[in-house]
Amino acid sequence: MMLNPTPLLSSPGLGRRRFVQGLVAGTALLWLPPWLVNASGMHGLPVTATGGPPELNGTTFDLQIAETALNITGSARLATTINGSLPGPTLRWRQGETVTLRVTNRLSVPTSLHWHGILLPYEMDGVPGVSFNGIAPGATFVYRFKVAQSGTYWYHSHSGMQEQTGMYGAIIIDPAVRTAPRAERDHVLFLSDWTDEDPMRILAKLKAQPHYYNFNQPTVADFVNDLSREGIDEAFARRQMWNQMRMSPTDLSDVTGTTYTYLINGCPPADGWTGLFRRGETVRLRCINGSAQTFFDLRIPGLKLTVIQVDGQDVEPVTVDELRIGVAETYDLLVTPHAGAYTIFAQAMDRSGFACATLAERQGLAAEVPEMDPPEWLSMTDMMGAMVHGGHQQQAPAQQAHREHAGHGLQPTGHPLAKPSQQVRHARTEYGPNVDMLVDQPRTNLDDPGIGLRNNGRKVLTYADLHTVGGPLDHRMPTREIELHLTGNMHRYSWSFDGVEYGASTPIHFRYGERLRVILHNDTMMTHPMHLHGMWSELENADGLFMARRHTISVQPAQRISFLVTADAAGRWVFHCHLQYHMEAGMFREVVVA
């Protein structure tokens, strides 16, 4: 732990933050040419406040959606904000109470708010075109529902790319029965990614050149290093494997630090947020990954992290040095800082950048920021066997079982299904232009921390470490399985379920009240954070044993995992990858419970 005598400008409060950010952004706007100010619509707009949003308490909330000016990188841009701050206000509710949220749209386009991980009537879920029509410009929509749970959650837009441009915030739900606090102090750490580019322009670039933002491509120098480390045969074999597959071993993230600035509580690394503590007290960190596209590997050098809650649900405490927090996941941690200052360090999974903040005894203290770990290549561990390239002419191997697309998967057996099926069943729709690889020999282990975190000398959290307190909510065994394959074609930048993009898909049907198993089989080289709206996803291991209650489950490359669902929420819901650009490119399905 090293102290830096240079004071930081950051503050856990908003007063100085608003002043500093307003000064920077306001100065930038003054120097912009008149044509740019007028064309961008920035003239006269309020400036976005960052660095620890306000907390709103109670049962009635008024939220205003608008465009406000923001300066993260030195260039003035427009952000889509909630009540003028980024992140939006932290909403504090109490379990058992009914909340009313009046959301007014001050934008020129429709908007929406989705309450991520919250159990509610489907009409309140906030997905335009599925659960409601969206909020028209100038209109106010009233969300009203009873709060059935407690824990740490978040909310965000489900309209277009508004989430990428800043429309998100934290939710803290206190339990109905007051209990002794687990910590003397409580901080929200909201992780996100910011780009000065138009998100639709980013998507267009990815469609035209999928590796546009990936500057970590294999080089001649890498090959020379491989030769000295592995020998000529293995080095050539590895290069030949990737060349034959026409894929890159560095495809960890589609959108990278090339365009992203990584934020904690709206602050970039150069202007980091500071959370205070008193010596020896226990601090609770509510970590939320509200980014559009970035997996973060989080650690605090010098401190152990005790995980006590995941996706809002209490877990048996487990102490680690580091954890990967997937897009849309939440992790509550306990730490006990001793003195001075500590750096909260969250590096992007592809090592193209990082977010950082500080825990300190007083303002002005800072700790050393560690170097990022070197980027790693995907390996056969991330492939796990044969991969069959897709295409119109590709025929299925004779030994493969098949199923028709539509999300039906396996039909009821009439008997409880204690263990998930391990037989791979590719849909016939996977053998087409939207799929560039198939995985016939997936892995089912949950104890892999993922690429970049294996054997790094630190104790890293894995899904195998997570055990929700109290076990499953429903002790029935499933009587039906639905198998869905996560598919894509990187060269076309197409993402889908079973090779079918959302626009050509049909709904997945759950029967109201049934207990069923959903099997997710990742046929791609990328990790997908999968979010089912409206119902809990109860993660299980390969033997069918309950592990953890989740609202978002990250599925690693070439991995096959499963979770149980009790279909107790009638209505129209959605299931999608929470990587914004994957969802926009087709990895999105409607789920009907009836």
SULNORSUL-V538557 format. One record per backbone hydrogen bond with DSSP energy under -1.0 kcal/mol. CO is the residue of the C=O (numbers start at 1). NH is the residue of the N-H. E is the energy in kcal/mol with one decimal. If there is no record, write none. Layout:
CO,NH,E / CO,NH,E
//
This chain:
14,18,-3.5 / 15,19,-1.7 / 16,20,-3.1 / 17,21,-2.9 / 18,22,-2.5 / 19,23,-2.6 / 20,24,-2.5 / 21,25,-2.9 / 22,26,-2.6 / 23,27,-2.4 / 24,28,-2.2 / 25,29,-2.4 / 26,30,-1.9 / 27,31,-1.4 / 33,37,-2.0 / 34,38,-2.6 / 35,39,-2.2 / 36,40,-2.3 / 37,42,-1.4 / 42,45,-2.3 / 46,69,-2.3 / 49,86,-2.9 / 54,90,-2.6 / 56,92,-3.0 / 59,100,-3.4 / 61,102,-3.0 / 63,104,-2.8 / 64,83,-2.9 / 65,106,-2.9 / 66,81,-2.9 / 68,79,-3.1 / 69,48,-3.9 / 70,77,-3.0 / 77,70,-3.1 / 79,68,-2.2 / 81,66,-2.0 / 82,85,-1.3 / 84,49,-2.4 / 85,82,-1.1 / 90,56,-3.1 / 91,172,-2.7 / 93,174,-2.7 / 94,97,-1.9 / 97,147,-3.1 / 99,145,-1.7 / 100,61,-2.6 / 101,143,-2.7 / 102,63,-2.8 / 103,141,-2.6 / 104,65,-2.9 / 105,138,-2.5 / 111,135,-3.0 / 114,116,-1.0 / 114,156,-2.0 / 115,118,-1.9 / 121,124,-2.2 / 122,125,-1.7 / 127,130,-2.0 / 127,131,-2.1 / 127,132,-1.2 / 132,129,-2.3 / 135,111,-1.9 / 136,139,-2.3 / 139,105,-2.7 / 141,103,-2.9 / 143,101,-3.1 / 145,99,-2.5 / 147,96,-3.4 / 151,173,-2.8 / 153,171,-2.4 / 154,116,-1.3 / 155,169,-2.2 / 156,114,-3.4 / 159,162,-2.1 / 161,165,-1.1 / 162,167,-1.8 / 163,166,-1.5 / 165,80,-2.5 / 166,168,-1.5 / 167,157,-1.7 / 168,88,-4.0 / 169,155,-2.7 / 170,91,-2.5 / 171,153,-3.0 / 172,93,-2.4 / 173,151,-2.6 / 174,95,-3.0 / 185,284,-2.9 / 187,286,-3.1 / 189,288,-2.6 / 190,265,-2.7 / 191,290,-2.3 / 192,263,-2.8 / 194,261,-2.5 / 198,202,-1.9 / 199,203,-2.4 / 200,204,-2.1 / 201,205,-2.1 / 202,206,-2.3 / 203,207,-2.2 / 204,208,-1.8 / 205,209,-3.2 / 209,212,-2.2 / 211,214,-1.4 / 215,217,-1.1 / 219,223,-1.8 / 220,224,-2.3 / 221,225,-2.3 / 222,226,-2.4 / 223,227,-2.4 / 224,228,-1.9 / 225,229,-2.0 / 226,230,-3.6 / 227,231,-1.2 / 231,235,-2.1 / 232,236,-2.4 / 233,237,-2.4 / 234,238,-2.3 / 235,239,-1.9 / 236,240,-2.6 / 237,241,-2.2 / 238,242,-1.8 / 239,243,-2.4 / 240,244,-2.6 / 241,245,-1.6 / 242,247,-1.8 / 248,251,-1.3 / 249,378,-3.1 / 250,252,-2.4 / 256,259,-1.8 / 256,260,-2.4 / 261,194,-2.7 / 263,192,-1.9 / 264,267,-1.7 / 265,51,-2.1 / 267,264,-1.9 / 268,271,-1.7 / 273,358,-2.2 / 275,360,-2.3 / 278,281,-2.2 / 282,184,-1.6 / 282,185,-1.5 / 283,335,-2.3 / 284,187,-3.0 / 285,287,-1.0 / 285,333,-2.5 / 286,189,-2.8 / 287,331,-2.4 / 288,191,-3.1 / 288,290,-1.1 / 289,328,-2.7 / 292,580,-3.0 / 295,349,-2.2 / 296,325,-3.1 / 297,347,-2.0 / 298,323,-1.9 / 299,345,-2.8 / 300,303,-2.5 / 305,320,-2.9 / 306,334,-2.1 / 307,318,-1.4 / 308,315,-2.1 / 309,332,-2.9 / 310,313,-2.1 / 313,310,-2.6 / 314,469,-2.4 / 318,307,-3.0 / 320,305,-3.0 / 322,461,-2.4 / 323,298,-3.0 / 325,296,-1.8 / 326,329,-2.0 / 329,289,-2.2 / 330,311,-3.0 / 331,287,-2.7 / 332,308,-2.6 / 332,309,-1.2 / 333,285,-2.8 / 334,306,-2.1 / 335,283,-3.1 / 337,280,-1.7 / 340,361,-2.0 / 342,359,-2.6 / 344,357,-1.8 / 345,299,-2.4 / 346,355,-2.9 / 347,297,-2.8 / 348,351,-2.2 / 353,348,-2.7 / 355,346,-2.8 / 357,344,-2.6 / 358,275,-3.0 / 359,342,-2.6 / 360,277,-1.6 / 362,365,-1.3 / 366,4,-1.9 / 379,382,-1.3 / 380,384,-3.6 / 386,440,-1.8 / 397,400,-1.6 / 401,426,-1.2 / 403,428,-1.7 / 427,430,-2.0 / 428,431,-1.5 / 430,432,-1.6 / 432,435,-1.5 / 443,560,-2.9 / 446,464,-1.6 / 450,453,-2.1 / 459,321,-2.9 / 459,322,-1.6 / 462,465,-1.6 / 463,466,-1.4 / 467,316,-2.7 / 468,471,-1.6 / 478,417,-3.4 / 479,413,-1.1 / 480,517,-2.8 / 482,519,-3.3 / 484,521,-2.3 / 485,498,-3.0 / 486,523,-2.4 / 487,496,-2.6 / 488,436,-2.4 / 489,493,-1.2 / 489,494,-1.9 / 494,489,-2.4 / 496,487,-2.4 / 497,500,-2.4 / 500,497,-1.4 / 501,504,-1.7 / 502,505,-1.8 / 508,592,-3.1 / 510,594,-2.0 / 511,514,-2.4 / 514,567,-2.6 / 515,479,-1.9 / 516,565,-2.7 / 517,482,-2.8 / 518,563,-2.0 / 519,484,-3.1 / 520,561,-2.3 / 521,486,-2.5 / 524,558,-1.1 / 528,555,-2.7 / 529,578,-3.3 / 530,553,-2.4 / 531,576,-1.9 / 537,539,-1.1 / 537,550,-2.9 / 538,564,-2.1 / 539,547,-3.0 / 539,548,-1.0 / 541,544,-2.1 / 545,541,-2.1 / 547,468,-1.9 / 548,539,-2.2 / 550,537,-2.8 / 553,530,-3.2 / 555,528,-2.2 / 556,559,-1.6 / 558,443,-2.4 / 559,522,-2.8 / 561,520,-3.0 / 562,540,-2.1 / 563,518,-3.0 / 564,538,-2.6 / 565,516,-2.4 / 566,568,-2.4 / 567,513,-3.9 / 571,593,-2.8 / 573,591,-2.8 / 574,533,-2.6 / 575,589,-2.5 / 576,531,-2.8 / 579,583,-2.7 / 580,584,-2.4 / 581,585,-1.2 / 582,587,-2.3 / 583,586,-1.5 / 585,495,-1.3 / 586,588,-2.0 / 587,577,-2.0 / 589,575,-2.6 / 590,508,-2.8 / 591,573,-3.5 / 592,510,-2.8 / 593,571,-2.3
//
